Amino acid sequence: MSSERTAPPPVTTPPASAGPTAGSGALIRWLWHGYLKRHLPLIVVAMLLMMVEGAMLGALSYMMKPMFDNVLVTGDPSAITWVALGIFGVFSFRALAGFGQKVLMALVGERTAARLQHDLVAHMVTLDSSFFQHNSPGTLIERTRGDTTVAANVWSSVFAAAGRDFVGLLALLAVALSIDVKLTLIAMVGVPLVAVPIAILQRLVRRSAQNARSEAAGLSTRLDEIFHGVNTIKLTGGEARETRRFGEVLKRFVGATVRSLAGRAAIPALIDVVAGLGFMGVLYYGGNQIMAGERTVGEFMAFFTAMALIFDPLRRLGNVSGTWNAALASFERLYEVFQQKPSILSPASPQQLPMPAERADIELRNVEFGYGEHPVLRGTSFVAEAGKTTALVGASGAGKSTVFNLLTRLCDAQSGQVMIGGKEVNQLDLATLRGLFSVVSQEALLFDETLRDNILLGANASEATLNRALHAAHVADFLPRLSDGLETPAGPRGSALSGGQKQRVAIARAVLRNSPVLLLDEATSALDAKSESVVQKALEQLSAGRTTLVIAHRLSTIRTADKIVVMDQGRVVEQGSHEELLALGGTYASLHALQFRSDGPTADARALSRQPAPRGATPATPPSLFARLKSLLHR
């Protein structure tokens, strides 16, 4: 069986030297070189169209002079046609240019956002597992969708400001200055007064936009948890509580968003105040000129139109500064994620196993590991022999699952050695190392895709190979009962299937993977007796001839294991076969007594205090769940 995958396009990441947070200049350089430069031809054409659109404002204001002087005042019939055609031409050019630039900039924006989303996901999946422990799914979804969507909207505003509005401003100023320099200065007298307030508002907008994006991430997190745990919410009567908690997060999000929008709205509002002052001065000074006969009505109306129109691009330029500062908050959040670097990588010169993986022992020597300040493994040592089954047992928190994480390098040991075939796992190529393992866990992770896709996971397998995996995992037993057979969607997190069916799909995936080492993490603990029997049979077939490590709380499933490693608080306290450990009368015997003796609280108390059970005790049928719950309630 071969597994072929299409290589993804390269990911554009910010320069590492820029640090986790960056100024506007570093962000602009990253965005330009990584995402916008590739669309330069489209941007150039869009900018030219924006300039045409902006220049038409100047042409329109200039047409006011002949319209008033030649048509409305003097009544020249010959002027009506060319003035009317001229004004129609101005609006037509403006319409075509505006349509073209909006379509092109929408294309640039959406492609940029899509590329950012692709690169962000491609980068995040390479990060260490600890990154995902500190960042909830809702937070990461919001960064991937919310923050990158900003890119689809901001560029049209920014480039329109640089092209259409700036050129329009220059064209209108040229018309105004050509008529009267003094009038122009009077109209613009208030502009310098708002420079400082606008600069302050820009900083406030950026800060409030950062808060708004953080609250949006919190909102996504709450939604993810509500929808993921909806059955638990229903069964515990928590609908009102979760609705209230969501309402509290929603209230904070609305408040932060409104503050951001208020700051952005204040910038054009200040420009409107300046426009009012300018118009007041123009009317007072220009009106006196007309009454004195120093200025024609057409000249005044051309100037007045230019001034009326000039504040529109000014308002948009002021507004885009707020939009850009709000966008910078999102770009900074994206930048921070791109600056996160994985610590678990392939070595510069990977080594090879000295023997076939099927004959390679797995060994832990004095391994120390902890999460933060909480130690999990404390000098753990054991050997899992090639081709045999080794079971890990012990109380919850003993470090069993951590052993699996260290073997597959989801995390690295802080000291000691984790080895396969005598080679430390961190000396092997990471992809090659993980290719040695097939994992079947307690909660089979299925995607909202067809059963075929969930089993193949991109592997290129023949139908014959796939069918063998389906029969080996007993998936073929229930396929005829599904509406579309192998093409039936599994549903979100496999919700369209029963627990036993999901486990069998996961086993089929492992069979198809055909890896030399099998890791089983409580693979049958959540199943009913009938499903457990089918799944256990499939697992036995799968583990035949493979090096198998099993985590199990139900000791009945690992009686036939070649070796049982008993762990307690991160240490290996006993090793041996089932019979050897029972004869030893230690921790394993106590665990066994807890599960298989029927004399209730006495056996439980002995097991919990780690006191050996009496020798010669005969295992009995395990008590029912109801009987065990009843026993606990009467303590």
N, C-alpha and C positions, 0 to 999 in steps of 0.2 A: 504494500500500500504506500502510495506517495501522497504527500501533502504539499500542494502548491498554492501560494498566495500572491496576490498582486502587490508589488511594492508600492507603498504610499508615496506621494510627492514629498519633497523635503519640507521640513518645518522651518519657518522663519522665526528665530528667537532674537530678543534684544541682546545687545552686547553685554556680557557679564560684568564688565568693568563699570557699567553705569550704576550698579547698585540696585537694591530692591525697590527704591523709589527714585523717580527721576524728575528733572525739571521739564518745562514745556519744550525746550530745545531738543533734549534727548528723545522725548516722546515723538516729536515731529519727525526727527531723522529716522527713528525706527519705523514709524508708520509709512514714511515716504519710500525708503529703500526696500522695506519688506513687502509693502502691499500696494502702494499707489503708483510707483514708478512703472510697474508692468502695464498700467492702463494709460500711460502718457499720451498715446495718439488720441484716445477718446477724450481725455481731459483737455487737450489742446483744441480739438474741434469744439467741445462744449464751451471752452473759454472764449473762442472767437464768436460763437453765437451769443454768448452772454454780453460781449462787448457791443455787438450789433443791437441787442435788446436795450442795453443801457444808453447807447448813442441816440436811439430813437426818442428818448425823453428830451434830449437837447433839441432835436429836430422838431418835436411837437411844440415845445415852448417858442421856438423861433417862428413857427407858422402862425402864431397868434398876432404878430405884427401886421403881415399883409391881410390877415382875415379881418382885423378891425379897421386898419387904415384904408385898404383898397376896396373892401367889400362892404363892411357895415357903416363906415363913415362917409366915404366918397361915393359908394354905390357903383363901382366900375363893373359892368356886366362881364367883361372878358376875364376878370380876375376870379370870378366865382368858380369856373371850371377847373383851372389849374390849382387853386387853393384847395378845393374839395378833393381833387385827385391826390394832391400832395398829402393831405391829412389822412386819406384812406390808405395811401402807400405807407405812411409811417406806422399806422396801426397794423397793417398786414405784415410788414417786415418784423415788427415787434412780436406779433402772434407766432409767426413761423419760427423765429429765433428762440422765443421762450419755450415753445413746444419741443424743439430739437434739443436744447440744452437740458431740459428737465428729464427727457427720456435717457439721454446719454449719462447724466449724473446719477440717475436711479440705477442704471446698469452698473456703473462704477461702484456705487455705494453697496448694492446687494452682493456683487462679486467680492468686494473687500470684506464685508461682514461674513460671507460664507467661508472665505479663506481664513479669516481670523478664527472662526469657530472650528474649522478643520484642524488648524495648527494647534489651537488650545487643547482640544481633545487628544490629538496625537502626542502632545507634550505631557498632558496630565497622566495618561496611562503608563508613561515611563517612570513616574515618580514613585517613591517608596510608599509602602502601605501606611506608614505613619502619617503621611500627608492627608490621606483620606480619613484617618482617625481624628484629625484635628479640623477637618473641613467637612461639614455635613453635605449630603447630596443636594439639598435645596440651595445651599450657598454656591456650589459648583455649577448647578443648573442655571442659576441666575447670572453667574459670570459668563457662562457659555452662551446663553441666549440673550439675556438682558443687556449686559455690557457690550457685547459684540454688535447687537442690533443698533446701538448708538452710531456705529460706523456707517450704517446704511442711511442715516438721516443727516449726519453732521456735514458730510462732504458737499452735498448740494448747497447747503447754506454758506459754508466757508468759501467755496469757489465762486458761488454767485456773488458773494460780497467782494471778492477780489476781482471779478470780471464785470458783471452787469452793474452792480451798485457803485463801484469805484469809478468806472467809465462814465456811468450816468451822472455821477456827482461832478466829474470834470467837465462833461458836456454842458450841463446846466450852469455851472460856474462860468464857463466860457461865454455863454449867451448873456448871463447877467452882467459880467464884467464888460462885455462889448457895448452894453447899453449905458451902464453908469457904475463906475468904480465905487463912488461914495455910497450909493444906494446899497451896493453889495456888502460893503463893510458894515453898514448899519444893520442889514438883515442878519449878519453873522456875528454880531457883537456879543451875544450871549454864549457862543460855543465854548470859549476858553473857561467859562465859569463852571461848566459841568465836568471838566476833565478829571479833577480829583475825586468828586463823588462817584463817577463811573468806575474809576480804578478801584475804589473801596468796594463798590458793589460787585465787581468781578471776583474779588477774593472771597466775598461772602457767598457768591453763587457757587464757586468751586467747592467750598467747604460744605455748604448745605447739600450740594449734589452728591458728595461723598457719603454723607449721612443717609440720604435718600436711597442710594444704591445698597448700602449696608442693610437698611430696613427692608428693602425689596428682597434681599437674600434671606433675611429672617422669615419673611412671608412665604417664600418658596419652601423653606425648611419645614414650617408648620404644615403647609399643604401636603408635602411629601409624607410627613409622619401621620397625618390624619388619614390619608388615603391608603397608606401602607398598613395602618393598624385599625382599619374601620371595623373589623369584626370584634377585636378586643374592646373597642369603644362601645359597641353595641352591647356586648355581653356584660360589661361592667357598668352600664348606664352612664357612660361618660359623655354623652352627646352635648349636654349643656356646658359641661366643663370645657370641652375642646372648642366649642363654639365661642365661649367667652375668651379663652386664650387666643384664639385666632382673631377675635375682635380687638383685643389689646394690641396685638402686633399690627393689625390693619390700621388702628388709630395712629400708632407711631409712624407708620409708613405714610399715611395721608398727611400728617403734620410736617414731616420732613420734606415731602414732595411739594407741598404748598409753599413752604419757606423757600425752596429752591426756585419755584416758578415766580414767587413774589419778587425775589431778587432780580430775576431775568426781566420781569415786566417793568421794574422800576427804571431800567436803563432807557428804553424808548420813551417812557413817561417823562424823564428829565429832558430828553431831546424835544418833546412836544412843548414843554415850558419854554425852552429856548426859541422854538419856532414861533410861539405866540409873541414873545418879546420882539423878534425880528419883524414879524408882520406889522406889529403896532408901529414900529419905527418907520417901516417902508410906507405904510398908508399915510402917516403924518407928513413925512418929507416928500414923498412922490405926489401925494394929492395936492400939496401946495405948488409943486412944479407944474402940474397940469393946469391948475387954475391960473397960474401966472403965464401960461402959454409957452413954457420952456420945454415941455415934453408932450408928444402926441399920445393919444389914447392907445394906439397900437403899440408904441414903445413901452408904455407903462404896463399894458396887459401882457406883453411878451416877458417883461421883467417879472411881473407879479406871478405869472404862470411858472417861470423858471424857479422862483423862490418857493412857490407852493409845492412844486415837484421835487425840489432839492432836498426837502426835509424827509421825503419818503425814503430815498436811499440812505440818508443819514440815520433814520430810525432803524432801518434794516441792518446797517453796519453796527449800530449800537446793540441791537438785539442779537446779532450773530456773535458778538463778544461774550454775551451771557451763555448762548448755546455752546460755544466752544469751551468755555470754562466748565460747564456742566459735563461736556463730553470728556474733558481731560480727567475728571474724576473716575469715569469708567475706564479710560485708557490706562490710568495709573493702576487700577485694580487688576487689569489684564497683565500689565507689565510685571506686577509683583508675582503673579503665578508663573510667568515665563522665566522669572529669575530663580524660581525654585529648581534645584538640581537634584537628580537622584544620586544617592550614595551607594546603592547596590548596582554595580556595573560589572561587565565582563572584564577580566584582567587584560592588560596590554598584550600579553603573550599567553594566551590560554594553553593549558596543558591537556593531554589526552589521557583517558583511562588506560592503565597498563594491561587490561584484559577486557574481554567483552562485558558489557554492562550486566548481562545475565549471570555472570560469575563473580560479580563485584560485591563484597560485603559492605554493609553500612555500619559505621562506627562513630560513636560520640565519646570524646575523651575530655573529662573534666570541664564540661561546657558550663559557662556562666552566662546568664542573660536575664535582663529585667526591662520592664517598661517604665521609663522614668526612674523614680526612686523605689519602685516596687520590684524586688527580685522575684524571678519566676523559676529559673533553673539555677541550682547551686551545686556545681561540680558533678553534673550528670554524666555518667559513663555507661555504655552498654554496646553490644555488637548484635546486629541483625544479619544473620548468615544468608548468603545468596541462595535463592531458590527455596527458601523456607519462610514460614509464617511466624512473625514475632508480634506479640500482643502487648500493648501498653495499657495498664489498668491503674486505677487510683482515684482518689476523690477529686471532685471538680476543683480546678486551680492548682493541680499537682504539676502542670507543665506539659501535659501530653500533646495538646494541639500545637504548643510552641515548638516541640520537636519537629513536627511536620513543616512548620513555617521556616525553621532553620535549614532543613534538608532542601527545600525548594528555594531558599534564599529570598523569601518574602521579608525576612529580616536576617541580620548577621549576628553571630555570637560575639559577645563582648570579650570573652577569653575562652581558651580551650580549642578543641579541634572537632569539626564536623566533616567526616570523610566518607567517600565512596571509592571502593577499590584502592584504598591507601592514599588517595588524592583528596586534599581539602576542597570542599565545594566551591570556595572562592577562587580556586585556581583554574576552574573549568569555565568554558564559555557559557554565559548565562542561558542563552536559548537552548544550547545542547543539554545543559544540566536539567532544565525544566522539561525537556523532551524525554527525559528518562522516566518521568512519573506520570501515572494516571491516578486521579483522585476521585473518590466517591465519598461524599460527606453526608451528614445527617440531613441537611436541608439542600436538596438538589436544586442548583441554580439553573433555571430555564429562562430563555428569553421569549419575548412576545413574537415568536416566529413559528414556522411550521415545525413539526416533529423532525422532519428530514433535516432542516437547517440546524435545529438544536443538537442533533446527533453528529452531523458532519462538521459544524463550526468552521466551514471554509475548506475542509479537507477534500481532496480530489480522490474519491473512492468509487470503484465500480459498483454496479447494482448487486453483483454476486457477493462482493465483500460486505456491502451494507446489509444484505439479507442474512448473511452469516451472523453479523453482529446483532441483528434484530432477534434472531432465534436464540442465540446464546444468552441474551439478556431477558428473554421471555417477553419482549415487546410485541412480537408477532402474535402472542396470545390474545392481546386486547385490541390490536389494530382493526380487525373486522368490525368491532363495535363502534368505532369512531366514524363520524360523518364523511370525512374525506381521507380516511386512512392515514398514510404517512404525511399527507399535505394538510392535515388538520392543524390549525393554530393552537399553540400551547397556552395562549392567553398570558396576560401580565404575570410575571413570576411563576408561570406554569399553572395558573389558577384554573384552567380548563381540565386539568388532570387530577386524579386522586394521588395521595402520597405514595402509594405503591407504584403507580404508573410513572410518576416523576422519577422515582428511584431507578426503575428499570430503564428509562430513557437515559439517565446519567450513566448507568452501567453499560448500555449500548455504546455510548460515547467513549467510555474507557476501553471497551473491547475493540472498537474501531481504531483507537489511538495506538493500541498494541505496544504499550511501553513496558520495559523490563521490570519496573518497580511499581507496585500498587500500594496506594495509601488509602485506607478505609477509616473514616472518622465517624463513628457512631452511625453507620450506614443503615441500620435496621431499627434503631432505638425508638423511632416515632411511628412504627408501623403496627398494624394489628397482626394477630397470629397468622392469618391466612396469607396476607401480603408478605409478612416476614419470612414465611417458609419459601415462597417463590423467589424473593429477592436473595435470601441466604443461599439458595441453590445456585442462582446465577453468579453470586459472588464466589462461591466455591469453584465453579467452572472457570471463572475469570482469573482466580489466584493460582490455579494449577500451573506449576513450573515457573512462577514468578516470585521475586523477592517481595514479600507482603508484610506491611506494617499495619496493625489494626489497633484503633482506639476503641475500647468497649467498656461500658458500664455493666452490661448484661453478660455476666460471666459464662452463661450457658452457650454463648456464641463463640467462645474462644477456648473451650476445653481441649480441642484437638490441636491447638497452636503448638508449634515446635518449641517455642520459648515464650514465657510470660514475664514481662518486666514490670515490677510493681513500683510505682512512684508515689512519693509522699513529700509534699512541700518542696518540689523541685529536686529531690534526690531519689536515686534508685536505691530502694531498701531491700528488695528481694528479686531474684531471678531464678527461673527454672521452669519445668513442666508443671502442668496442672497437679499431677499426683505428688510431685516433689514439694510444691509449695503448700499443699494441704498437709502433708506430713510434717512440714516445718512448723506449722501452727502459729505463724506470725500474722502480718498484716493481711496477706492474701486470704488466709484461712478465716480471718475475721470478716472480711468483705464477703467471702463465700457464705459464711454463716448468716450474715445479714440478709442475703438474698434467698437462701435455700432452707433455712430453719423456719419452722412454723410456730415457735413458741414466743412470737411477738416481741414485746418491749424488752425482755431480758436479753435476747440476741441482739436487738438493735443497740441497746446500751453498751453491751460488750464491744460491738463493732465500732461504735462511735468513740469509745474510750480506748480503742485499739488493744483490748485485752483478748488473748487467744480464746477461742471457743473450746469447750470441753472436748477432749480426744474421744474418738469413737462415735461421735454424733452422726446419725444417719440422715443424709439430705432428704428432705421431704418436698412435696409439690409446692411451688412458690405460692404464697397467699395471693388472693385476688387484690386488685387495686382498691376495691371498696373496703376489704378487710384491713388493708394497711392504713388507709385513711382513717378508718374507725379506731384503729389502735392508737394512731397519733393523736386523735381528738380526745381520747380518754386519758392521756398522760397528765 
